[in-house]
Amino acid sequence: MNNRNIIQVLEKLTEYLADDTPPLVTELAAKKRPPFHLLVATVLSSRTKDEVTGPAAARLLARSDTPAALLQLSEETIAELIYPVGFYRTKARHLRALARILSERFHGQVPADMEMLLSLPGVGRKTAALVLNTGFGKQAICVDTHVHRISNRLGWVKTKHPGETETALMQLLPASYWININGLLVRFGQSLCTPVSPHCSRCPVAGLCPRIGVTRRR
């Protein structure tokens, strides 16, 4: 796959989605929220829509905006504050545990390092990459279900797992595109390039999509 095609798609989507509300974590980063806030919001956002995650993160951070403050809350209280995010009890346990580790091992600071972030409870590669992107401006590609699905649908990669997609995209794309690709493809995947019945007839990048080319040749 020539990366020129990918860059064309990303540039068209940047223009098309310019007026859309960005994903929650991207929006918080634009407001210069500290990395801990971004980490909390990212953990809460897993398998949960932004309209649920946003208020839950706001409730929790209003009570505990640092790892030390979060440690003062019981797991049950955290669960009550973040309900109804998906898997809220598990996330409450993970958040309290990662607050303890941040306090004990990292002097209350979120580490700007992939492997250190991955050592935190409830933090997978997608979460770590997003925190590095938004919290520290570090080049990393955050591959969630939207990025994985759309990258394969558009023929950029042929991968079975998000980790493979991350590696493949890092080889294809200049680093200057790594940070923004997640926010663009999340919005694109939620509004147009949906998992089932994508809205191809009004897609701004239909001319660059092999799926549409196959349909038109039939």
C-alpha positions as CSV (number, residue, x, y, z in Angstrom):
1,M,0.0,0.0,0.0
2,N,1.3,3.4,-1.0
3,N,1.1,5.8,1.9
4,R,0.0,8.6,-0.5
5,N,-3.5,7.1,-0.5
6,I,-3.6,7.0,3.3
7,I,-2.4,10.6,3.5
8,Q,-5.1,11.7,1.0
9,V,-7.8,10.0,3.1
10,L,-6.6,11.6,6.3
11,E,-6.4,15.1,4.8
12,K,-9.9,14.8,3.3
13,L,-11.2,13.6,6.7
14,T,-9.5,16.4,8.5
15,E,-11.3,18.9,6.3
16,Y,-14.6,17.1,6.4
17,L,-14.7,16.6,10.2
18,A,-13.3,20.0,11.1
19,D,-16.5,21.2,12.7
20,D,-17.3,17.9,14.5
21,T,-16.9,17.5,18.3
22,P,-13.6,15.7,18.9
23,P,-13.3,12.6,21.0
24,L,-13.5,13.3,24.8
25,V,-9.8,12.7,25.5
26,T,-8.7,14.8,22.6
27,E,-11.0,17.6,23.8
28,L,-9.6,17.4,27.3
29,A,-6.1,17.6,25.9
30,A,-7.0,20.7,24.0
31,K,-8.1,22.2,27.3
32,K,-4.6,21.5,28.7
33,R,-5.8,19.0,31.3
34,P,-3.0,17.2,33.1
35,P,-1.9,13.7,32.0
36,F,-3.6,12.1,35.1
37,H,-7.0,13.5,34.0
38,L,-6.4,12.1,30.5
39,L,-5.4,8.7,31.9
40,V,-8.5,8.5,34.0
41,A,-10.8,9.6,31.1
42,T,-9.1,7.1,28.8
43,V,-9.5,4.2,31.3
44,L,-13.2,5.1,31.7
45,S,-13.8,5.4,28.0
46,S,-13.1,1.8,27.2
47,R,-16.3,0.2,25.8
48,T,-18.2,3.3,26.8
49,K,-19.6,6.2,24.7
50,D,-18.2,9.7,25.3
51,E,-21.6,11.0,26.4
52,V,-21.4,8.6,29.4
53,T,-17.6,8.8,29.9
54,G,-17.5,12.6,30.0
55,P,-19.9,13.2,33.0
56,A,-18.4,10.2,34.8
57,A,-14.9,11.5,34.5
58,A,-16.0,15.0,35.6
59,R,-17.7,13.6,38.7
60,L,-14.7,11.6,39.7
61,L,-12.1,14.2,39.0
62,A,-14.1,16.8,40.8
63,R,-13.6,14.7,44.0
64,S,-10.1,13.4,43.2
65,D,-8.0,15.2,40.7
66,T,-4.6,13.7,41.7
67,P,-3.5,10.1,42.4
68,A,-3.2,11.0,46.2
69,A,-6.7,12.4,46.3
70,L,-8.1,9.3,44.4
71,L,-6.5,7.1,47.0
72,Q,-8.6,8.8,49.7
73,L,-11.7,7.4,48.1
74,S,-12.9,3.8,48.6
75,E,-13.3,1.5,45.7
76,E,-17.1,1.5,46.3
77,T,-17.2,5.3,46.2
78,I,-15.2,5.4,42.9
79,A,-17.7,2.9,41.4
80,E,-20.6,5.0,42.5
81,L,-19.1,8.1,40.9
82,I,-18.3,6.6,37.6
83,Y,-21.5,4.6,37.1
84,P,-22.9,3.8,34.5
85,V,-19.6,3.4,32.5
86,G,-19.1,-0.1,31.2
87,F,-17.5,-2.4,33.7
88,Y,-17.6,0.3,36.3
89,R,-16.7,-2.0,39.2
90,T,-13.6,-3.3,37.5
91,K,-12.6,0.1,36.4
92,A,-13.0,1.4,40.0
93,R,-10.6,-1.3,41.2
94,H,-8.1,-0.5,38.4
95,L,-8.2,3.2,39.0
96,R,-7.6,2.9,42.7
97,A,-4.7,0.5,42.1
98,L,-3.1,2.6,39.5
99,A,-3.4,5.7,41.8
100,R,-1.5,3.8,44.4
101,I,1.2,2.7,42.0
102,L,1.5,6.3,40.7
103,S,1.9,7.6,44.2
104,E,4.3,4.9,45.4
105,R,6.5,4.4,42.3
106,F,6.2,7.5,40.2
107,H,6.0,10.3,42.8
108,G,2.3,11.0,41.9
109,Q,3.2,11.6,38.2
110,V,2.0,9.8,35.1
111,P,5.1,8.4,33.4
112,A,5.7,9.5,29.8
113,D,6.9,6.0,28.8
114,M,5.0,3.2,27.0
115,E,6.3,0.3,29.1
116,M,5.8,2.1,32.4
117,L,2.2,3.0,31.4
118,L,1.6,-0.6,30.5
119,S,2.6,-1.7,34.0
120,L,-0.4,0.2,35.4
121,P,-3.6,-1.8,36.1
122,G,-6.3,-1.4,33.4
123,V,-3.9,0.2,31.0
124,G,-3.4,-1.6,27.7
125,R,-1.5,-0.5,24.6
126,K,-4.4,1.6,23.2
127,T,-4.8,3.5,26.4
128,A,-1.0,4.0,26.8
129,A,-0.6,5.3,23.3
130,L,-3.5,7.7,23.7
131,V,-2.1,9.1,26.9
132,L,1.3,9.5,25.3
133,N,-0.3,11.3,22.4
134,T,-2.6,13.6,24.2
135,G,-0.8,14.1,27.5
136,F,2.8,14.4,26.3
137,G,2.7,15.0,22.6
138,K,4.7,11.9,21.9
139,Q,4.4,10.1,18.6
140,A,2.5,6.9,19.0
141,I,-0.4,5.4,17.1
142,C,-3.5,4.6,19.2
143,V,-5.3,1.7,17.5
144,D,-8.8,1.0,18.8
145,T,-11.6,-0.9,17.1
146,H,-12.3,1.9,14.7
147,V,-8.7,2.4,13.5
148,H,-8.3,-1.4,13.1
149,R,-11.5,-1.9,11.2
150,I,-11.2,1.1,8.9
151,S,-7.5,0.6,8.1
152,N,-8.4,-2.9,6.9
153,R,-11.6,-1.9,5.2
154,L,-9.7,0.8,3.2
155,G,-7.0,-1.7,2.2
156,W,-4.2,0.1,4.0
157,V,-3.3,-3.1,6.0
158,K,-4.3,-6.7,6.1
159,T,-4.1,-7.5,9.8
160,K,-6.1,-9.6,12.3
161,H,-5.3,-7.8,15.5
162,P,-4.9,-4.1,16.6
163,G,-1.3,-4.7,17.6
164,E,-0.5,-5.8,14.1
165,T,-2.3,-2.8,12.7
166,E,-0.3,-0.5,14.9
167,T,3.0,-1.9,13.6
168,A,1.8,-1.8,10.0
169,L,0.6,1.8,10.2
170,M,3.9,2.9,11.9
171,Q,5.7,1.6,8.8
172,L,3.3,3.2,6.4
173,L,2.7,6.7,7.8
174,P,5.1,9.6,8.5
175,A,5.3,10.2,12.3
176,S,3.6,13.6,11.8
177,Y,0.3,11.7,11.2
178,W,0.5,9.3,14.1
179,I,-1.1,11.5,16.8
180,N,-4.2,12.6,14.8
181,I,-5.1,9.4,13.1
182,N,-7.0,8.0,16.1
183,G,-9.3,11.0,16.6
184,L,-10.1,11.2,12.9
185,L,-10.9,7.5,12.4
186,V,-12.9,7.3,15.6
187,R,-15.2,10.2,14.4
188,F,-15.3,8.7,10.9
189,G,-16.1,5.3,12.2
190,Q,-18.8,6.5,14.5
191,S,-20.6,8.7,12.0
192,L,-20.0,7.2,8.5
193,C,-17.7,4.2,8.3
194,T,-19.7,2.2,10.8
195,P,-19.1,-1.5,11.4
196,V,-22.4,-2.5,9.8
197,S,-24.1,-0.7,6.9
198,P,-21.5,2.1,6.4
199,H,-22.9,5.2,4.8
200,C,-20.8,4.9,1.6
201,S,-23.1,7.1,-0.5
202,R,-22.2,10.2,1.5
203,C,-18.6,9.3,2.4
204,P,-16.0,12.0,1.6
205,V,-13.4,9.4,0.7
206,A,-15.5,7.0,-1.3
207,G,-13.3,7.6,-4.3
208,L,-10.3,6.3,-2.4
209,C,-12.0,3.2,-1.0
210,P,-11.5,-0.2,-2.6
211,R,-14.8,-1.4,-1.2
212,I,-16.7,1.2,-3.3
213,G,-14.6,0.4,-6.3
214,V,-15.6,-3.2,-6.2
215,T,-19.3,-2.2,-5.7
216,R,-19.2,0.1,-8.7
217,R,-17.5,-2.5,-11.0
218,R,-20.3,-5.0,-10.4
